[in-house]
Amino acid sequence: WGVDAISSPTVLSYIEEGVDTNKVVDMFYGNIAGCIGEVSKLLLLLGFLYLLIRRVVSWHIPVAYLGTFFLLTYLFPRGQDEAISFAIASLLSGGVVLGALFMATDYSTSPITATGKLIYGALCGALTVFFRYFGSYPEGASFAILIMNTFVYYIDRLTKPKVFGGGANAKQ
């Protein structure tokens, strides 16, 4: 009898113990254990690039999400590695890239304005770091996106452009 599958923890579960630089390359290409759809960051980026070229999604939410996530994990590292290594490994492990590129950019649950998208993405990134650091689950991207979805209405109201002209009877 041969071994059909091997069960092992994902990189995200032991990232605080330190990550080898060879593992970072494996995390980017997807040669690691993990949930389907989140392991190959290269393929996720190619899929996002296709959607970006076709103008299905915009760059605002993913850049704000991943930028905030990277900045916070760089400023507050938890692992034994240096800050930059921990931030890169944190970014490439788990579902944060999948969440930022495909889940957070959903039409029906994301803000309409560019400013609103930047605010939404930044808050999703900050919440993801908060849940990863202080939550009982190692992952936090899906929880952060779900919580921020409830605030999209208020972000849209806050960032709605002002209507000028037309007097008191103008349509808004």
Secondary structure as UniProt FT lines:
FT   HELIX           11..17
FT   HELIX           21..29
FT   TURN            36..38
FT   HELIX           41..53
FT   TURN            54..55
FT   HELIX           60..75
FT   HELIX           83..92
FT   TURN            94..95
FT   HELIX           96..98
FT   HELIX           99..103
FT   TURN            104..105
FT   HELIX           107..109
FT   HELIX           114..134
FT   HELIX           141..149
FT   TURN            150..151
FT   HELIX           152..159
FT   HELIX           167..169
//
